[in-house]
Amino acid sequence: MSLTERSHELEQPVVLLDAAAVDSLVPAIPAADVDRLRGLVHGPVYAAGDDGLAAEVATWNVAVQHTPAIAVGATCAADVAAAVSWAVAHGLGVAVQATGHGPVRNAAGSMMITTRRMQGMVIDPERRTVRVEAGVRWRRVMEAAAEFGLAGLCGSSSDVGVVGYTLGGGLGSLGRKHGFAADHVRAVEIVTADGRQRLLSADSEPELFWAVRGGKGNFGVVTALEMDLVPLTGLHAGGIFFAGEDTAAVLHAFRRWSPTLPEEVSTSIAILRLPDAEFVPPPLRGRTAVHLRYAYSGTDADEGERLVAPMKAAGRVLLGFIGPIRTDETDSIHMDPVDPMPSWEKGQLLGELTEEGIDALVAVAGPQAQIPLIMVELRLMGGALARQPRVPNAVPGRDGAWSMLVLGPGVPELAEVVPAVGRGVLGALAPWRARGSMINFLGDVSGPEEVAAAYPPGVHERLAAVKAAVDPGRTFSFGHAF
Ligand SMILES: Cc1cc2nc3c(=O)[nH]c(=O)nc-3n(C[C@H](O)[C@H](O)[C@H](O)COP(=O)(O)OP(=O)(O)OC[C@H]3O[C@@H](n4cnc5c(N)ncnc54)[C@H](O)[C@@H]3O)c2cc1C
C-alpha cells in the first residue's frame, strides 16, 4: 500500500516565493564565469534560465521548488570543492541536495550542488563498515549489506539519502538498540567554505567531527561518510492497521504497552487518513486507520511475536502483517510513500505520554476530527537513543521519550490550513513536551532561532562557535541552518 498517488490528486505544489521575488534574489553572473566553472568540474552546470536547471534541482517533497542561481551536478569531491570555491568567489551561498526528501524552503539565488551522481559505496565486511558517497540512498546500502549478514541504521524509507539523514541524527527501526545513525559514523569527508577537502574523525579535527554529526548541512558539503554496519540477518517486524473507530483504545493500549518493551524493539503508531482511491486496499480506502509499526531485532522470533501479541489484540485489525522479514525489506514496516509528493510537516519531542495526553491527542486528531492531516505519528524513543555514543556528537533529541510528527498535504489551497491545524495538534500535547527537537523532523521552521532551539543548552553555543570558525561568511545557510 502506498500513499503516493495521493499527490496526483492534488494540484499545484506550494511555491514559497513568487517569480519576481526569486528573480530579485538571483545575482547577475557573467556568462564567461559560468563557462569557466564548466571547465572546472566534471558534472553538468546549469545557470538560471538554462533548460535542465529545474530537473537538476527537482525535489521529492514537491511542495518546495528550488530556483538557484546556478546548479552543479557534482560527480566527485573535487567537483564539490571547485564549485564551493567558485560560489564563494561570486558571493553565492551554497545549498546541497541529494534526493530532495528534506528541503526546508526554496534555496533561491544559491549555488545548489546536487550530489546524486556521487554513488561510490564500499562495504568492508571484516570491519563491518560502509563508506558511502553523498548521493547514495539507504536502499543500496541495505541490499548490499544484507549479502554479508549486516544492516545499516536506515529510517522508515530506504529511498532517503544516507548522508542527509545521518547528519540530522537518523532515527530508524534499530534505533532503540543501536542509537542514531550519526552515533555510528566513523569518518566524514567534507568540503568547507574555504574550498578545502577535510577528513574528520575522532582523531582528526574532533570538534568539527562532533559538530557535523547532528549539525546537518551547517558546516559544508559532506562528500562521503564511513559508518558502522550492525550484524543482523532479519527482523520480526511489520505493520498492522486498526479500524479508526478503535483509535482511542489502540492509542491507550500503545501508551501502556510500548514503554515495557526491551531495547530490541522499536515501535511507532500513526493515525492515518487514507484517501478513497484505487491504490489503497479496500479495507482502508477512504478511512481513518491506526497504523502500528513494530520491529524486533532480537534473535528469538518467538519472543518477538510474544512481545507484540497484546498490542495486536488492542483493536479491530483491518489489514497488516508482522512476521519475519529480511533486513532489506524494512520499508514494509512504515510503508512510506515512494513517489514524490507535496507535504508539510512538523515535529516535536514528548517527555512522557500520559493518559490525559492520549485523550488530548484523540480529541484533536481522532477519527471524529475533520482535519486535513495525512499522518499524526508517535515514535517510541529511549534505549540507546537516550545515550551519547562512545565518541559524543551534537545530535539533539536524547531527552525525548517520544517523537511526534504531523504531516499534511503541502498544496496551495491548504497552505494556511494545514500548518495551522498541524501546529494545533502539536499544541494539544504541549504540556508534555520535552526540550529540543530532532533535526530530521523539524520540518517547517520560522528561521535560525527555531533551529538553534532544537539543541540542548550549551550545544547550540558550541555549534555556533564551530560554525563561526569554519563558515565565517555563512556560506551554508540553507536547509535547517542555525
Ligand atoms: C518519506 C520520508 C521518510 C523519512 N523517514 C525518516 C526516518 O525514519 N528517520 C529520520 O531520522 N528521518 C527521516 N526522514 C527525514 C530525512 O532523514 C531528512 O529529510 C533528510 O534530510 C533527507 O536527506 P536527503 O539527502 O534524502 O534529502 P535532501 O532534500 O536531498 O537533503 C536534505 C538536507 O540534508 C542536508 N544534506 C543532504 N546532503 C548533504 C551533504 N552531502 N552535505 C551536507 N548536507 C547535506 C542539507 O541540509 C539538505 O538541505 C524521512 C523523510 C521522508 C521524506
The ligand as an ORCA input file, in Angstrom:
! r2SCAN-3c Opt
* xyz 0 1
  C       9.405      9.606      3.365
  C      10.404     10.101      4.393
  C      10.760      9.271      5.442
  C      11.673      9.709      6.404
  N      11.983      8.884      7.448
  C      12.883      9.300      8.379
  C      13.221      8.466      9.470
  O      12.677      7.379      9.636
  N      14.149      8.913     10.361
  C      14.779     10.114     10.211
  O      15.653     10.430     11.020
  N      14.466     10.934      9.185
  C      13.528     10.553      8.287
  N      13.176     11.387      7.261
  C      13.775     12.724      7.203
  C      15.056     12.683      6.381
  O      16.062     11.994      7.094
  C      15.544     14.113      6.108
  O      14.562     14.793      5.373
  C      16.868     14.135      5.368
  O      17.362     15.443      5.386
  C      16.737     13.686      3.942
  O      18.000     13.710      3.337
  P      18.109     13.610      1.749
  O      19.527     13.782      1.400
  O      17.401     12.377      1.328
  O      17.244     14.862      1.288
  P      17.708     16.243      0.610
  O      16.458     17.041      0.500
  O      18.473     15.993     -0.611
  O      18.646     16.923      1.681
  C      18.060     17.488      2.836
  C      19.102     18.283      3.584
  O      20.121     17.412      4.067
  C      21.358     18.111      4.082
  N      22.288     17.395      3.203
  C      21.999     16.467      2.259
  N      23.142     16.055      1.681
  C      24.150     16.736      2.254
  C      25.556     16.762      2.085
  N      26.170     15.968      1.185
  N      26.292     17.584      2.850
  C      25.717     18.390      3.764
  N      24.380     18.417      3.973
  C      23.604     17.597      3.226
  C      21.097     19.508      3.587
  O      20.845     20.325      4.712
  C      19.830     19.339      2.774
  O      19.072     20.526      2.711
  C      12.249     10.990      6.293
  C      11.881     11.827      5.233
  C      10.957     11.394      4.300
  C      10.545     12.316      3.201
*
